[in-house]
Amino acid sequence: MGGGQKVLVAIDGSDASEKALKFYLAHLYQSGDTVILGHVIEEAIEPSFGFRAGLAIPQEQWKAMMDEQENRITKLKEKFSKILEDHHVSGCKFQREMGKAGHHLVEMAEKEHVDLIVMGTRGLGTVRRTILGSVSDYIIHHAHTQVCVCTL
């Protein structure tokens, strides 16, 4: 890879995504690369409903859950931005989406015209990956760019 590449690093707060970023920085990063941290929120926040309230949405609970999620995302962004800062990488972007991780990461890569997607995986076995599906498998088969998958 030459300098000036655009690289999407998929982050989810796991050890695997942190190790993938550190692998990229240690082995692939070139001065002038643009790093995009991509985070996809897969779980939908759904408020619980009580019998007394009927079908009314408990707004206080909903707001607390949304605030908690926003807090987690802010901490995630700060943690990974600090890793980049410690390695003297500037010009980082942070993007987030909500939905299916593989789909949205591939979309981010296309929209940003990235040259490489870097991601971690927990190294699921064949049976578990077949049953549950795998974000890394999805990206490998659907991305129109190079993909670096780092396993634990």
N, C-alpha and C positions, 0 to 999 in steps of 0.2 A: 504494500500500500504506500502511495506517495503522500506527502503532506497535503493538507487542505481537503481531506475526505470528510464526509458527513457520516456520523456513526450514531445509530439508535441503540441505546442500552436499555433493555427491558428491566424494570425494577419493581419488586413487590415487597421489599422489606425482609426477604428471606436471606439466610446465609448464602444460598446459591446465587442470588442476584448480586450480592455484595462481592462474592468471590469472582463472578464473571466480570464485573467492572474492574476489579483489581488486576485480573488476568489481562484484560484489554490494555490497561494503563501500563503494565509491566512489559508486555510483549508486542503489542500492535500499535499503540498510540504514536503518532507523529506530530511534531510541532505544527500547529496550524489546523489540526483536525477540529471539527465542530462536533460536540457531543450533545446529543439529545437524550435526556432521561425520559423514558416513556413508562407511564404507570396506568394500568387499567384496573378499575374497581369492578370486581366481578359480582360481589354479593349485593343484592338489592336490600335496601333498608325498608323493612315493612313494619309499621306500627302494629302492636297487638290491640285487639279489641276486647272490651269487657262487656259482660251482659248488662250491667247497669247503664253503660254509655250507649248501648245499642250499637249502631254502626258509625257513631261519631268518632272521628280520629282524635286520639288524645294528643293535642298539639304540643303540650309541654314535653311529652315523651319523644315525640317526633323531632322536635327542635334539639333536645339533648342528644339524641342519636346522631343527628346530622352534624352537630357541633363536635361530637366525639370523633366522627369519621374525618371531618375537616382537620381536626387536631392531629390525627394519625398521618394524614397526607402531608401536612406541614412539617411534621417531624421527619417523615421519610425523605421529603425534598431536602431538608436541612442536612440530614445525615449523609446522603449521597453527594450533595453539593460540596460538603466539607471534604469528602474523600477526593473529589476533583480539585478543590482548592489546595489541599495538601500536596497534590502532585503537580501544582502550578498550571492547571488547565483552566483557561478562562473561556468565556463566550458560550457557556453551557445553557441549554434551554430545558425547560421542564414542561412536559405535556401529559395530560391525563384525560382519560375517557372512562365511560361506564358501559359495561357489557361484557361480551365474550373477548377474553384477552387476546387470543390468537388473531382473531378477525381485526380487532382495533389496532394491534401492533403492526400488522401487515398494512393496514390503511395509513397509519402514521408514516411508515417507511416510504410508501408510495407518494404521499402528499409532500413529504420533506425531501424526496429524491435522495435517500440515503444510499451510501455505498456499501454499508455493512450493518447487520443487526447482530448485537452481542447479547446473549442471554444465558442464564444459568438454568440448570435442571437438577432435580433431586435424585436423578438416576433411577426412576421407577423401573421395575422389572417389566418384561414383555406382557405378562398376563394383566397386571394392574394397569399398564398404559393402554392396553387394548380395551379394557372395560371402562376406564375413566376418561380416556382420551388424553392427549398431551398437547400443551400449548407449543412446546418446541417442535413436536411432530407437525402440527398444523403450520407453523411458520416455515419450517423447512420445505414443506410441499406447496405453499402458496405465495411465499415472498418471491419477488422478482429481483433479488439482489443476493449478495453473499450473506451467509448466516454462520455465526460462530457460537456453538453451544458448549458451554463449560459444565462438566458434571462434577458432583462432589465425590 
